[in-house]
């Protein structure tokens, strides 16, 4: 148990110093590498640039986020997708079906408009 109740929440002190005396609108993006820092009520309204190992992900802190860690909102892994050639073929067929359905719907609208004009 790394953080017990007697220890209290871990909030990185430099983050609080960076926003001290500033308004949320005027502060801009506050860059940080402190992913383990918990979100305190004083941080609500500010936008943080949380480092994910490659670049900074902008996180706008809301009231619902209080008590969570900053790193929870800046994902470090990017899901590409499962599949392969067979999955790609299935997606292409699905896309072609959607395009043909859209063309058919568009064609029926134009024929309906021409019938109304007569």
C-alpha positions in Angstrom: 0.0 0.0 0.0 1.9 3.0 -1.3 -0.5 5.7 -0.1 -2.4 5.1 3.1 -5.0 7.4 4.6 -2.6 8.7 7.2 -0.2 9.8 4.5 -2.8 11.7 2.5 -3.0 12.3 -1.2 0.2 12.7 -3.3 0.0 16.0 -5.1 3.2 17.3 -6.8 4.0 20.6 -5.2 5.5 22.2 -8.3 2.1 21.8 -10.1 0.4 23.8 -7.4 3.1 26.5 -7.5 2.8 26.8 -11.3 -0.9 27.6 -11.0 -0.7 29.7 -7.8 -2.2 33.2 -8.3 -3.2 32.5 -11.9 -6.7 32.2 -13.3 -7.6 29.1 -15.3 -8.1 31.1 -18.5 -4.9 33.0 -18.3 -2.6 30.1 -17.2 -2.6 28.4 -20.6 -1.3 24.8 -20.8 0.8 23.8 -17.8 3.3 21.1 -19.0 4.1 18.3 -16.6 5.8 14.9 -16.4 4.2 14.2 -13.0 1.7 11.5 -14.1 1.6 10.0 -10.5 0.2 13.3 -9.0 -3.4 13.2 -7.9 -5.7 15.9 -9.0 -6.6 18.3 -6.2 -9.6 20.6 -6.0 -7.4 23.6 -6.6 -6.5 22.2 -10.1 -10.1 22.3 -11.4 -10.5 24.4 -14.6 -6.8 24.4 -15.6 -5.4 22.6 -18.7 -2.4 20.4 -18.2 -0.1 19.0 -20.8 0.6 15.5 -19.4 3.6 13.7 -20.9 2.8 10.2 -22.2 6.4 9.3 -23.1 6.3 10.8 -26.6 4.4 14.0 -26.4 2.2 16.1 -24.2 -1.6 15.3 -24.1 -3.8 18.2 -23.1 -6.0 17.4 -20.2 -8.7 19.9 -19.0 -9.4 19.1 -15.4 -13.0 19.0 -14.3 -14.7 18.3 -10.9 -15.2 14.7 -11.7 -11.5 14.1 -12.0 -10.6 15.1 -8.4 -8.9 12.2 -6.7 -7.7 10.6 -9.9 -4.2 10.6 -11.2 -3.1 12.8 -14.1 -1.6 9.8 -15.9 -5.0 8.2 -16.2 -6.1 10.8 -18.7 -2.9 10.6 -20.9 -2.7 7.1 -22.4 0.8 5.7 -23.1 -0.2 3.0 -25.5 -1.9 3.4 -28.8 -4.3 0.6 -29.9 -3.9 0.0 -33.7 -6.4 -2.8 -34.3 -6.5 -6.6 -34.6 -7.1 -8.4 -37.8 -4.8 -8.6 -40.8 -5.6 -9.2 -44.5 -9.0 -11.0 -43.8 -10.2 -8.1 -41.5 -9.1 -5.6 -44.1 -11.1 -7.4 -46.8 -14.2 -7.4 -44.6 -13.9 -3.7 -43.9 -13.5 -2.9 -47.6 -16.7 -4.9 -48.4 -18.6 -3.1 -45.7 -17.4 0.3 -46.9 -18.4 -0.6 -50.5 -21.9 -1.6 -49.3 -22.3 1.7 -47.5 -21.2 3.7 -50.6 -23.7 1.8 -52.8 -26.5 2.3 -50.3 -25.7 6.0 -50.1 -25.7 6.3 -54.0 -29.0 4.5 -54.1 -30.6 6.8 -51.5 -29.3 9.8 -53.4 -30.7 8.5 -56.7 -34.1 8.0 -55.1 -34.1 11.5 -53.7 -33.4 13.1 -57.2 -36.1 10.9 -58.8 -38.6 11.9 -56.1 -37.8 15.6 -56.7 -38.3 15.3 -60.4 -41.6 13.6 -59.9 -42.8 16.4 -57.6 -41.9 19.1 -60.2 -44.1 17.4 -62.8 
